[in-house]
C-alpha cells in the first residue's frame, strides 16, 4: 500500500499544481481585467453635450443672426452671394456705427448700396436690425 499511497499523493500533487496553475492564470487574468477596468474608469470619458455646449453663446448668436437676416432680406437684395462671414462682419460693423451715434438714416454696411425711394438703405437696414437683436453686445435699442 505504501506504493499506492505514494502514487495517490503524487497524483494529488500533480492535480494540485495543475489547479494552482489554472487558478494562477485565472487570478492573473482577473488582475489584468481589473487593471484594464481601472484604466478605463480612470481615463477621462468624453464630456456630455449638456456639460460642454458645442457652440459658444457668440456662435449661437451669430447663427441666429445669419438665419434671421437670410429670412428677412428681400429676394432682389444687392448682396445675393454674401457669405455668412461677410454678413456677420457687416452686422458687427452696424453695431459699431450705432455705438458711434451714426444717424439711423445713414446706417449702411454694404459698399455701393444706394438709398431706396424712402431714403433708407434697405438691405443694410435688415442686417442692422438683425445685429441689434443678436450681435450687439449690449443689444442696442434704437
C-alpha positions in Angstrom: 0.0 0.0 0.0 2.8 2.4 0.6 3.4 2.4 -3.2 -0.3 3.2 -3.8 -0.3 6.0 -1.2 2.8 7.5 -2.8 1.2 7.2 -6.3 -2.0 8.8 -5.0 0.0 11.5 -3.2 1.9 12.2 -6.4 -1.4 12.3 -8.4 -2.9 14.7 -5.8 0.3 16.9 -6.0 0.1 16.9 -9.8 -3.6 17.8 -9.8 -3.0 20.5 -7.1 -0.1 22.0 -9.1 -2.2 21.9 -12.3 -5.1 23.5 -10.3 -2.8 26.2 -9.0 -1.5 26.9 -12.4 -5.0 27.3 -13.7 -6.2 29.3 -10.7 -3.0 31.3 -11.1 -3.8 32.0 -14.7 -7.3 32.9 -13.6 -6.1 35.3 -11.0 -3.6 36.8 -13.5 -6.5 37.2 -16.0 -8.7 38.7 -13.2 -5.9 41.0 -12.3 -5.4 42.1 -15.9 -9.1 42.6 -16.3 -9.2 44.6 -13.1 -6.3 46.7 -14.2 -8.0 47.3 -17.6 -11.2 48.2 -15.9 -9.4 50.7 -13.5 -7.6 52.1 -16.5 -10.8 52.6 -18.4 -12.5 54.2 -15.3 -9.5 56.4 -14.6 -9.4 57.6 -18.3 -11.5 60.8 -18.8 -14.7 60.0 -20.5 -15.9 62.3 -23.3 -17.9 65.1 -21.8 -21.6 65.1 -22.2 -23.1 67.6 -24.6 -25.1 69.1 -21.8 -21.9 69.8 -19.8 -19.9 71.4 -22.6 -22.0 73.2 -25.2 -20.9 72.6 -28.8 -21.2 76.3 -29.6 -20.3 79.3 -27.5 -23.1 81.8 -27.0 -21.5 84.2 -29.5 -21.5 81.4 -32.1 -25.2 80.7 -31.4 -25.9 84.4 -31.6 -24.2 84.6 -35.0 -26.1 81.5 -36.2 -29.4 83.1 -35.1 -28.3 86.4 -36.8 -27.4 84.8 -40.1 -30.7 82.8 -40.2 -32.8 85.9 -39.4 -31.0 88.1 -41.9 -31.3 85.4 -44.7 -35.0 85.0 -43.9 -35.7 88.8 -44.0 -33.5 90.0 -46.9 -35.7 90.8 -49.9 -35.4 88.4 -52.8 -33.8 91.0 -55.1 -31.2 92.2 -52.5 -27.9 93.8 -53.5 -25.8 91.1 -51.8 -27.2 87.8 -53.1 -23.9 86.0 -52.8 -22.8 87.3 -49.4 -21.2 84.6 -47.2 -22.1 84.0 -43.6 -18.8 85.5 -42.5 -19.5 88.7 -44.6 -22.9 89.0 -43.0 -21.5 88.7 -39.5 -18.8 91.3 -40.3 -21.5 93.6 -41.7 -23.6 93.1 -38.6 -20.6 93.9 -36.3 -19.9 97.0 -38.4 -23.5 98.0 -37.8 -23.1 97.7 -34.1 -20.0 99.9 -34.2 -21.9 102.5 -36.2 -24.8 102.5 -33.8 -22.4 103.0 -30.8 -20.7 105.8 -32.8 -24.1 107.5 -33.0 -24.4 107.4 -36.8 -27.8 108.8 -37.7 -30.3 106.0 -38.3 -30.9 107.2 -41.9 -27.2 107.0 -42.7 -26.5 103.5 -41.3 -25.1 101.4 -44.1 -22.9 98.3 -44.0 -22.9 97.5 -47.7 -20.4 99.2 -50.0 -22.1 100.8 -53.0 -25.7 100.3 -51.7 -28.0 103.1 -52.8 -30.9 104.5 -50.8 -34.4 103.4 -51.8 -37.2 105.8 -52.6 -37.8 106.5 -48.9 -34.1 107.4 -48.3 -33.1 104.2 -46.5 -30.6 101.5 -47.2 -33.0 98.6 -47.3 -30.6 95.7 -47.2 -28.3 97.4 -44.6 -31.4 98.0 -42.5 -32.2 94.3 -42.4 -28.6 93.5 -41.4 -28.5 96.2 -38.8 -31.9 95.2 -37.4 -30.6 91.6 -37.1 -27.4 92.9 -35.5 -29.4 94.8 -32.9 -31.3 91.7 -32.0 -28.4 89.1 -32.0 -24.9 90.6 -32.2 -24.6 93.9 -30.5 -23.1 93.1 -27.1 -25.4 95.5 -25.3 -28.4 94.8 -27.6 -28.6 98.5 -28.5 -32.1 99.9 -28.6 -33.0 102.4 -31.1 
